[in-house]
Amino acid sequence: MNIWNVLGITATEDKNEIKKAYRNKLRQINPEDEQEKFMELRDAYEQALNYEQKEIERVRKMLTKAFDEIENS
């Protein structure tokens, strides 16, 4: 599942844009009739909101590794 395709937007860290896309998609899905689509949308929304934190952690690890290599040279 590509969370950005499910939400109908490109990858972004803008939480307002993510929330707006989620609300727009919710209007198109009836949770009672389309439970599977609703669950997929909800999961994509939660993952998208965590995207920023994951990116920050990835960059932090990369920089830590680079500084360690410089320090050990």
N, C-alpha and C positions, 0 to 999 in steps of 0.2 A: 504494500500500500504506500503510495506517495502522498504524504499528508498535504502537500501543497496542491496537488491535483484534486484531492477530495474537497479542499476548501475553495478551490477555484482561483487561487492567487499564486504569485511567484514567491519564492522563499524570502522571508522578511523577518526582522526582529521587532517590527512595529506592532505592539500589542493592540493598538486601536484598529489597525488594518485587519489583524487576525480576528478580533472580536466582531468587526463589521462583516467580514466574510462569513463567519460562523452564523451570525444572525440571519444573513441573507439566505444561506443554505437551509437553515432551520425552517424558514417560511415555505420551502419547497418540499419538505419531508413531514409526513404525519407519523410520529413515533409509534402510534398504535398499529398502523398498517404496514409500516416499513421499519421494523425493529432493527434489522441487520444494517440497513443504511444509516439509521440513526446512531447505532453503536459505533459504526465506522467513522461517522462525522464527529461524534463526541471524542473518540480516541485521537483523531487527527487534530482536533482543537487543543486537547491537552498536550499533545506532543509539540505542537507549534508554539504554545506558550512556554514550553521548556527549552525551545530551540536556542534562545538567547543565552541561557545559562550554560548549555552544553558547548556553545561556541566559545564563550569566555573561558571555560575550563580547558578546552582544546588548545587555545592560544596560550594560556598560562603554562600548560605542560610543555608546549613547544619552546617557549621562551626560557623556562627553567632548564630544559635540556641544553639549549644553546649556551646559556650562561655557565652551566656546569662544564661544558666542553671547553669554553674559553678559560675558565678558572683552572682547569686541569692541564692546560697546554703549557 
